[in-house]
């Protein structure tokens, strides 16, 4: 049996793609075809085995109708829990603020307790001593509080400063005790308030989780129906392409932020190595000054370790430049100047020098390392500015990505309205939750620099060198 393929194009304009129809040249009454040898024979067109995988507008409509009830249920869940996420966020902020205020209140009370103890011990002392202690006690609250409470305590402190000489020692003591009692009540109020706010936040958590879960299910449902080319919905396809482009731009901006952050971390690593190089340079100066014979000192070991850490600094500096690329003209100039100084900062451990010459060289090296440290600090500042600028770019890309996502979701919800009608799918639900902050939060990653054996000293100081006599 000879088989072949006859190219056949469906005439449905909403068909996603064309396919080849298999043709079998098998004898069959009422049909005929001509083979290459000129003999006629019958043929039959067999069913297309790939027909079930072809997506048309009618199949998309069928999927929408099948998912209409699920779509309705999810939209209702979103509507019922719309306020839960924002309300929970507000409660969490209130919990943090109340906890912070309670910590300050407890700190103020501890200070007052110490003041009362001092007053109790010095009740037989002079009025001036007691008055100073009372002023300190009154100032504690003003210093640890802000806003209205601070103004109130400032006024109270002023009243105490105006106390006349006739006030008795006993009265000063009791005034401080009364102040502590007042602050104890304030602490109890804060504790009660904190318990209530935590309870309210706890009650909102299930609703917020339900809201987030409904969003996730709705996203998955729409992706299963509309992902890729969707026959019959050209506007949705165009918006989906815009969303994918926005996603690509966002990912590029995010990668730039992470690269800049890695560059900053690598500069910090170079700073640690340069600091170690300076330490060994200082030790070398001390060894040269105190050693009667250089051959019996640890100068060579210090110079070897100095060279080791300067080399590591150069390596990490080059890595930071690669991570920060493309770099600004300012960073480029700083890096070039720093590399020039570092090349001059090393002293050959195997060369022989007179003591005076070596001392002069070490002093010059110390100065070079000091200026190199300043240059490296300037590089770090400039790199952090570039990281911040890249982060601002991410913020803008995240907002644009969320706008495209919201528009795409709106069109997909409207597709349910058009196909399933309002009876099965309610009117398109507005975009209740912006995801711009969530997208931007993807940049909040801890980026470490490449591992370098920066803390390993090449030579221990016990081994004596043979630098010079």
ZARO-596325 format. One line per 3 residues: number of its first residue (from 1); for each residue y, x, z of C-alpha. Coordinates in nm, 4 decimals, decimal comma, always signed. Each point is the difference from the previous one (the first is absolute). Example, Ala and Ser with C-alpha at 12.3 -4.5 7.8 and 13.67 -1.06 7.14 Angstrom:
2
1> -0,4500 +1,2300 +0,7800 | +0,3440 +0,1370 -0,0660
END
This chain:
469
1> +0,0000 +0,0000 +0,0000 | +0,3363 +0,1448 -0,0984 | +0,2887 -0,0612 +0,2347
4> +0,3732 +0,0576 -0,0318 | +0,3385 -0,1141 +0,1332 | +0,2382 -0,2300 -0,1726
7> +0,3563 +0,0305 +0,1308 | +0,1158 -0,3424 +0,1096 | +0,3396 -0,0912 +0,1458
10> +0,0383 -0,3125 +0,2090 | +0,2959 -0,2121 -0,0980 | +0,0969 -0,0803 +0,3604
13> +0,3450 +0,1644 +0,0394 | -0,0512 +0,0324 +0,3781 | -0,3131 +0,2122 -0,0287
16> +0,0430 +0,3361 +0,1784 | -0,2004 +0,2045 -0,2551 | -0,2174 -0,0208 -0,3058
19> -0,3653 +0,0899 -0,0209 | -0,2761 +0,0673 -0,2537 | -0,2474 -0,2761 -0,0736
22> -0,3590 +0,1236 -0,0404 | -0,1664 -0,1158 -0,3244 | -0,3741 -0,0142 -0,0548
25> -0,1389 +0,0023 -0,3540 | -0,2950 -0,2261 +0,0613 | -0,1387 -0,2586 -0,2462
28> +0,1059 -0,3514 +0,0780 | -0,0061 -0,3108 -0,2151 | +0,3332 -0,1059 -0,1366
31> +0,1753 +0,3349 +0,0426 | +0,0045 +0,3053 -0,2187 | +0,1631 +0,3373 -0,0303
34> -0,0262 +0,2899 -0,2411 | -0,1348 +0,3351 +0,1087 | +0,1009 +0,3294 -0,1523
37> -0,3045 -0,0059 -0,2304 | +0,1243 -0,3259 -0,1554 | -0,2626 -0,2276 +0,1531
40> +0,1173 -0,3100 +0,1759 | -0,1128 -0,0700 +0,3533 | +0,0876 -0,2422 +0,2749
43> +0,2174 +0,0906 +0,3045 | +0,0890 -0,1620 +0,3331 | +0,3011 +0,0779 +0,2252
46> -0,1277 +0,0458 +0,3538 | +0,2010 -0,1009 +0,3105 | +0,2512 +0,2592 +0,1259
49> -0,1438 +0,1631 +0,3164 | +0,3528 +0,1033 +0,1131 | +0,1617 -0,3389 -0,0391
52> -0,0099 -0,0683 +0,3744 | +0,2157 +0,3083 +0,0664 | +0,2808 -0,1041 -0,2347
55> +0,3010 -0,1299 +0,1956 | +0,2061 -0,2711 -0,1615 | +0,2776 -0,2249 +0,1222
58> -0,2563 -0,2717 +0,0663 | -0,2067 +0,2281 +0,2256 | +0,3114 +0,1021 +0,1933
61> +0,0887 -0,3664 +0,0457 | -0,3517 -0,0677 +0,1230 | +0,0268 +0,2788 +0,2573
64> +0,3349 -0,1324 +0,1201 | -0,1391 -0,3514 +0,0451 | -0,3031 +0,1359 +0,1839
67> +0,2231 +0,1957 +0,2416 | +0,2661 -0,2702 +0,0419 | -0,1271 -0,1227 +0,3365
70> -0,0187 +0,3536 +0,1404 | +0,3498 +0,0707 -0,1293 | +0,1297 -0,3168 +0,1660
73> -0,1647 +0,0864 +0,3305 | +0,1477 +0,3513 +0,0023 | +0,3494 -0,1207 -0,0892
76> -0,0121 -0,2570 +0,2791 | -0,1116 +0,2701 +0,2451 | +0,2921 +0,2185 -0,1069
79> +0,2414 -0,2888 +0,0410 | -0,1304 -0,0899 +0,3467 | +0,0230 +0,3589 +0,1288
82> +0,3119 +0,1053 -0,1886 | +0,2085 +0,0865 +0,3074 | -0,2737 +0,1755 +0,1997
85> +0,0339 +0,3575 -0,1376 | +0,3780 +0,0198 +0,0452 | -0,0165 -0,1656 +0,3428
88> -0,2670 +0,2466 +0,1115 | +0,2101 +0,2932 -0,1217 | +0,2968 -0,1259 +0,2045
91> -0,2163 -0,0393 +0,3100 | -0,1372 +0,3524 -0,0364 | +0,3524 +0,1409 -0,0150
94> +0,0920 -0,2018 +0,3090 | -0,3070 +0,1336 +0,1824 | +0,1002 +0,3587 -0,0797
97> +0,3574 -0,0542 +0,1164 | -0,1090 -0,1700 +0,3209 | -0,2461 +0,2795 +0,0750
100> +0,2734 +0,2570 -0,0559 | +0,2427 -0,1851 +0,2268 | -0,2677 -0,0333 +0,2673
103> -0,0677 +0,3741 -0,0126 | +0,3697 +0,0715 +0,0505 | +0,0142 -0,2497 +0,2859
106> -0,2916 +0,1682 +0,1758 | +0,1650 +0,3381 -0,0477 | +0,3225 -0,1332 +0,1540
109> -0,1905 -0,1397 +0,2972 | -0,1696 +0,3329 +0,0623 | +0,3406 +0,1660 +0,0040
112> +0,1316 -0,2614 +0,2431 | -0,2965 +0,0519 +0,2300 | +0,0789 +0,3700 +0,0160
115> +0,3640 -0,0797 +0,0731 | -0,0923 -0,2372 +0,2816 | -0,2209 +0,2659 +0,1531
118> +0,2880 +0,2490 -0,0130 | +0,2357 -0,2553 +0,1553 | -0,2485 -0,0770 +0,2733
121> -0,0377 +0,3681 +0,0799 | +0,3776 +0,0567 +0,0018 | +0,1254 -0,3117 +0,1743
124> +0,1395 +0,2250 +0,2709 | +0,1860 +0,2154 -0,2522 | +0,3593 -0,0233 -0,1199
127> +0,1447 -0,2976 -0,1840 | +0,0724 +0,2155 -0,3036 | -0,3642 +0,1051 -0,0352
130> -0,1223 -0,3579 +0,0270 | +0,2640 -0,1244 -0,2394 | -0,1040 +0,2576 -0,2601
133> -0,3620 -0,1081 +0,0297 | +0,0991 -0,3632 -0,0399 | +0,2031 +0,0798 -0,3092
136> -0,2977 +0,1806 -0,1488 | -0,2230 -0,2993 +0,0727 | +0,2441 -0,2377 -0,1682
139> +0,0361 +0,2260 -0,3031 | -0,3758 +0,0081 -0,0609 | -0,0112 -0,3564 -0,1217
142> +0,3020 +0,0453 -0,2258 | -0,1479 +0,3122 -0,1543 | -0,3424 -0,1482 -0,0709
145> +0,1202 -0,3354 -0,1304 | +0,1952 -0,1113 -0,3048 | +0,2178 -0,2938 -0,0964
148> +0,0857 -0,2663 +0,2546 | -0,2093 +0,1512 +0,2761 | +0,1763 +0,3331 -0,0421
151> +0,3423 -0,1620 +0,0248 | -0,1054 -0,1885 +0,3123 | -0,1253 +0,3115 +0,1738
154> +0,3083 +0,1978 -0,1058 | +0,2128 -0,2624 +0,1719 | -0,2238 +0,0196 +0,3059
157> +0,0311 +0,3777 +0,0068 | +0,3792 -0,0308 -0,0218 | -0,0005 -0,2375 +0,2964
160> -0,1937 +0,2521 +0,2036 | +0,2429 +0,2760 -0,0944 | +0,2816 -0,2094 +0,1423
163> -0,1690 -0,0365 +0,3366 | +0,2375 +0,1041 +0,2751 | -0,0606 +0,2527 +0,2668
166> -0,0523 -0,2793 +0,2534 | -0,3379 -0,0967 -0,1527 | -0,2702 +0,0896 +0,2457
169> -0,2955 +0,2232 -0,0713 | -0,2365 -0,2860 +0,0719 | +0,1717 -0,2248 -0,2532
172> -0,0381 +0,2619 -0,2744 | -0,3699 +0,0223 +0,0664 | -0,0480 -0,3770 -0,0058
175> +0,2030 -0,0332 -0,3208 | -0,2409 +0,2358 -0,1747 | -0,3006 -0,1891 +0,1344
178> +0,1539 -0,3244 -0,1291 | +0,0512 +0,1585 -0,3412 | -0,3666 +0,0983 -0,0131
181> -0,1042 -0,3517 +0,0981 | +0,2056 -0,1381 -0,2866 | -0,1638 +0,2393 -0,2448
184> -0,3456 -0,0898 +0,1337 | +0,0690 -0,3604 -0,0981 | +0,1079 +0,1137 -0,3452
187> -0,3263 +0,1918 -0,0351 | -0,1994 -0,3103 +0,0931 | +0,1910 -0,2013 -0,2619
190> -0,0776 +0,2584 -0,2672 | -0,3677 +0,0036 +0,0931 | -0,0167 -0,3793 -0,0249
193> +0,1836 +0,0084 -0,3328 | -0,2366 +0,2654 -0,1359 | -0,3068 -0,2052 +0,0936
196> +0,1442 -0,3075 -0,1734 | +0,0928 +0,1866 -0,3194 | -0,3403 +0,1669 -0,0213
199> -0,1668 -0,3393 +0,0375 | +0,2123 -0,1480 -0,2786 | -0,0832 +0,2933 -0,2276
202> -0,3701 -0,0396 +0,0766 | +0,0130 -0,3671 -0,0956 | +0,1606 +0,0836 -0,3352
205> -0,2572 +0,2619 -0,1000 | -0,2710 -0,2438 -0,1276 | +0,2519 -0,1830 -0,2193
208> +0,1368 +0,3258 -0,1389 | -0,3530 +0,1239 -0,0729 | -0,0827 -0,3287 -0,1731
211> +0,3131 +0,0345 -0,2119 | -0,0862 +0,3550 -0,1029 | -0,3589 -0,0981 -0,0767
214> +0,1162 -0,2874 -0,2209 | +0,2217 +0,2403 -0,1952 | -0,2919 +0,2380 -0,0537
217> -0,2317 -0,2803 -0,1160 | +0,2640 -0,1391 -0,2348 | +0,0563 +0,3442 -0,1531
220> -0,3737 +0,0424 -0,0566 | -0,0295 -0,3493 -0,1503 | +0,2831 +0,0561 -0,2471
223> -0,1336 +0,3416 -0,0986 | -0,3424 -0,1474 -0,0754 | +0,1578 -0,2517 -0,2394
226> +0,3070 +0,1674 -0,1496 | -0,0669 +0,3764 +0,0076 | +0,0320 +0,1508 -0,3466
229> +0,0874 -0,1948 -0,3161 | +0,0031 -0,3741 +0,0707 | -0,0220 -0,2172 -0,3152
232> +0,2415 -0,2893 +0,0056 | +0,2393 +0,1603 +0,2530 | +0,2118 +0,2563 -0,1870
235> +0,2791 +0,0020 +0,2601 | -0,2494 +0,0867 +0,2741 | -0,1357 +0,2864 -0,2124
238> +0,3496 +0,1387 -0,0600 | +0,0888 -0,0194 +0,3699 | -0,3293 +0,1635 +0,0944
241> +0,0845 +0,2941 -0,2262 | +0,3405 +0,0264 +0,1687 | -0,1710 +0,0002 +0,3392
244> -0,2399 +0,2766 -0,1044 | +0,2915 +0,2083 -0,1272 | +0,1842 -0,0537 +0,3293
247> -0,3146 +0,1043 +0,1859 | -0,0226 +0,3185 -0,2078 | +0,3661 +0,0842 +0,0693
250> -0,0535 -0,0609 +0,3705 | -0,3076 +0,2238 +0,0116 | +0,1920 +0,2781 -0,1745
253> +0,2857 -0,0297 +0,2489 | -0,2462 -0,0026 +0,2913 | -0,1728 +0,3130 -0,1302
256> +0,3378 +0,1719 -0,0175 | +0,0729 -0,0834 +0,3645 | -0,3365 +0,1321 +0,1155
259> +0,0485 +0,3180 -0,2036 | +0,3452 +0,0569 +0,1505 | -0,1407 -0,0612 +0,3476
262> -0,2745 +0,2528 -0,0634 | +0,2660 +0,2474 -0,1084 | +0,1895 -0,0533 +0,3257
265> -0,3192 +0,0507 +0,2032 | -0,0731 +0,3191 -0,1925 | +0,3487 +0,1314 +0,0763
268> -0,0660 -0,0710 +0,3683 | -0,3176 +0,2047 -0,0317 | +0,2006 +0,2826 -0,1561
271> +0,2434 -0,0189 +0,2925 | -0,2831 +0,0528 +0,2469 | -0,1285 +0,2993 -0,1955
274> +0,3472 +0,1505 -0,0261 | +0,0461 -0,0423 +0,3741 | -0,3218 +0,1942 +0,0605
277> +0,1219 +0,2722 -0,2355 | +0,3208 +0,0289 +0,2043 | -0,2034 +0,0268 +0,3213
280> -0,2035 +0,2905 -0,1371 | +0,3153 +0,1691 -0,1306 | +0,1484 -0,0183 +0,3506
283> -0,3213 +0,1359 +0,1512 | +0,0037 +0,2852 -0,2498 | +0,3554 +0,0911 +0,1016
286> -0,1044 +0,0055 +0,3661 | -0,3050 +0,2147 -0,0753 | +0,2078 +0,2533 -0,1926
289> +0,2621 +0,0206 +0,2738 | -0,2503 +0,0454 +0,2839 | -0,2661 +0,2146 -0,1676
292> +0,0285 +0,3778 +0,0547 | -0,2382 +0,0430 -0,2947 | -0,0253 -0,2607 -0,2743
295> -0,3621 +0,0913 -0,0634 | -0,0895 -0,1223 +0,3485 | +0,1897 -0,3288 -0,0284
298> -0,0787 -0,3383 -0,1545 | +0,2753 +0,0259 -0,2597 | -0,2401 +0,0024 -0,2942
301> -0,1747 -0,3148 +0,1208 | +0,3329 -0,1760 +0,0441 | +0,1068 +0,1016 -0,3517
304> -0,3294 -0,1244 -0,1426 | +0,0429 -0,3366 +0,1697 | +0,3644 -0,0090 -0,1101
307> -0,1096 +0,0486 -0,3604 | -0,2723 -0,2632 +0,0463 | +0,2384 -0,2726 +0,1153
310> +0,2659 +0,0869 -0,2570 | -0,2687 -0,0360 -0,2681 | -0,1045 -0,3394 +0,1379
313> +0,3642 -0,1063 +0,0032 | +0,0323 +0,0923 -0,3673 | -0,3193 -0,1882 -0,0900
316> +0,1005 -0,3162 +0,1844 | +0,3494 +0,0237 -0,1467 | -0,1453 -0,0032 -0,3516
319> -0,2196 -0,2979 +0,0915 | +0,2998 -0,1890 +0,1311 | +0,1899 +0,0617 -0,3245
322> -0,2940 -0,1350 -0,2004 | -0,0221 -0,3090 +0,2226 | +0,3746 -0,0659 -0,0227
325> +0,0165 +0,0477 -0,3784 | +0,2160 -0,0815 -0,1781 | +0,2380 +0,1617 +0,2474
328> +0,3771 -0,0142 +0,0095 | +0,2235 +0,2932 -0,0883 | +0,0810 +0,0436 +0,3695
331> -0,3654 +0,0301 +0,0987 | -0,0673 +0,2336 -0,2904 | +0,2803 +0,2333 +0,1064
334> -0,1090 -0,0002 +0,3649 | -0,3613 +0,0725 -0,0939 | +0,0940 +0,2918 -0,2244
337> +0,2251 +0,1561 +0,2638 | -0,2686 -0,0452 +0,2658 | -0,2709 +0,1607 -0,2121
340> +0,2273 +0,2969 -0,0699 | +0,0623 +0,0561 +0,3710 | -0,3664 -0,0369 +0,0919
343> -0,0994 +0,2657 -0,2530 | +0,2360 +0,2418 +0,1744 | -0,1188 -0,0942 +0,3503
346> -0,3352 +0,1805 -0,0010 | -0,0679 +0,3605 +0,0985 | -0,3067 +0,1842 -0,1247
349> -0,2362 +0,0524 +0,2961 | -0,1626 +0,3008 -0,1685 | +0,3186 +0,1949 -0,0707
352> +0,1163 +0,2741 +0,2360 | +0,3513 -0,0227 +0,1403 | +0,2034 +0,1857 +0,2527
355> +0,0654 -0,2011 +0,3132 | +0,3732 -0,0349 -0,0649 | -0,0578 -0,1064 -0,3602
358> -0,2603 -0,2567 +0,1045 | +0,2338 -0,1410 +0,2646 | +0,2730 -0,0438 -0,2593
361> -0,2412 -0,1680 -0,2424 | -0,1244 -0,2386 +0,2684 | +0,3527 -0,1007 +0,0959
364> +0,0723 -0,0726 -0,3658 | -0,3217 -0,2032 -0,0221 | +0,0966 -0,2048 +0,3053
367> +0,3351 -0,0849 -0,1575 | -0,1705 -0,0975 -0,3258 | -0,2390 -0,2275 +0,1882
370> +0,2885 -0,1627 +0,1879 | +0,1870 -0,0784 -0,3211 | -0,3277 -0,1153 -0,1585
373> -0,0500 -0,2407 +0,2885 | +0,3453 -0,1462 -0,0613 | -0,0733 -0,0364 -0,3721
376> -0,3326 -0,1679 +0,0727 | +0,1729 -0,2434 +0,2355 | +0,2463 -0,0834 -0,2777
379> -0,2934 -0,0567 -0,2349 | -0,1577 -0,2379 +0,2488 | +0,3232 -0,1990 +0,0301
382> +0,0363 -0,0257 -0,3786 | -0,3674 -0,0970 -0,0416 | +0,0340 -0,2746 +0,2611
385> +0,2979 -0,1383 -0,1894 | -0,2094 -0,0107 -0,3165 | -0,2804 -0,1757 +0,1873
388> +0,2453 -0,2581 +0,1316 | +0,1408 -0,0561 -0,3494 | -0,3522 -0,0486 -0,1350
391> -0,0709 -0,2457 +0,2812 | +0,3081 -0,2002 -0,0975 | -0,1321 -0,0135 -0,3569
394> -0,3301 -0,1355 +0,1325 | +0,1877 -0,2701 +0,1887 | +0,1577 -0,1192 -0,3241
397> -0,3289 +0,0144 -0,1929 | -0,1756 -0,1926 +0,2781 | +0,2575 -0,2779 -0,0229
400> -0,0344 -0,0190 -0,3789 | -0,3789 -0,0044 +0,0292 | +0,0158 -0,2862 +0,2487
403> +0,2335 -0,1943 -0,2285 | -0,2456 +0,0334 -0,2905 | -0,2930 -0,0944 +0,2233
406> +0,1846 -0,3080 +0,1246 | +0,0864 -0,1070 -0,3543 | -0,3605 +0,0480 -0,1124
409> -0,1322 -0,2029 +0,2923 | +0,2455 -0,2790 -0,0786 | -0,1175 -0,0200 -0,3615
412> -0,3646 -0,0082 +0,1043 | +0,0686 -0,2805 +0,2450 | +0,1848 -0,1920 -0,2700
415> -0,3058 +0,0390 -0,2242 | -0,1985 -0,1972 +0,2565 | +0,2663 -0,2715 -0,0037
418> -0,0055 -0,0278 -0,3784 | -0,3782 -0,0022 -0,0344 | -0,1224 -0,1738 +0,3160
421> +0,3026 -0,2192 +0,0645 | +0,1745 -0,0745 +0,3255 | -0,2910 -0,2044 +0,1260
424> -0,2274 +0,3026 +0,0355 | +0,2586 +0,2762 +0,0392 | +0,3329 -0,0465 +0,1823
427> +0,3267 +0,1257 -0,1489 | +0,0257 +0,3777 -0,0173 | +0,0474 +0,1448 +0,3465
430> +0,2969 +0,2334 +0,0346 | -0,0489 +0,3670 +0,0811 | +0,0188 -0,0149 +0,3793
433> -0,0805 +0,3619 +0,0824 | +0,1664 +0,2993 -0,1597 | -0,2337 +0,2962 -0,0356
436> +0,2682 +0,2586 -0,0692 | -0,0308 +0,1454 +0,3511 | -0,3773 +0,0085 -0,0350
439> +0,0257 +0,1891 -0,3282 | +0,2552 +0,2403 +0,1439 | -0,2245 +0,0548 +0,3013
442> -0,2585 +0,1565 -0,2303 | +0,2188 +0,3117 +0,0130 | -0,0375 +0,0292 +0,3778
445> -0,2848 +0,2469 -0,0215 | -0,0440 +0,3228 +0,1924 | +0,0019 +0,2782 -0,2574
448> -0,1235 +0,3406 +0,1050 | +0,0651 +0,3262 -0,1772 | -0,2842 +0,2015 -0,1478
451> -0,1895 +0,1960 +0,2666 | +0,1025 +0,3628 +0,0344 | -0,1330 +0,2428 +0,2586
454> +0,3482 +0,0369 +0,1433 | -0,1012 +0,0540 +0,3632 | -0,2513 +0,2761 -0,0606
457> +0,1244 +0,3488 +0,0718 | -0,1572 +0,2614 -0,2199 | -0,0075 +0,2730 +0,2596
460> -0,0307 -0,0063 +0,3753 | +0,2452 +0,2174 +0,1916 | -0,2759 +0,1970 +0,1722
463> -0,0686 +0,2199 -0,3031 | +0,2381 +0,2943 -0,0106 | +0,1618 +0,0924 -0,3262
466> +0,0536 +0,3259 -0,1789 | +0,3454 -0,0792 -0,1303 | +0,1883 +0,3192 +0,0744
469> +0,0525 +0,2637 +0,2614
END
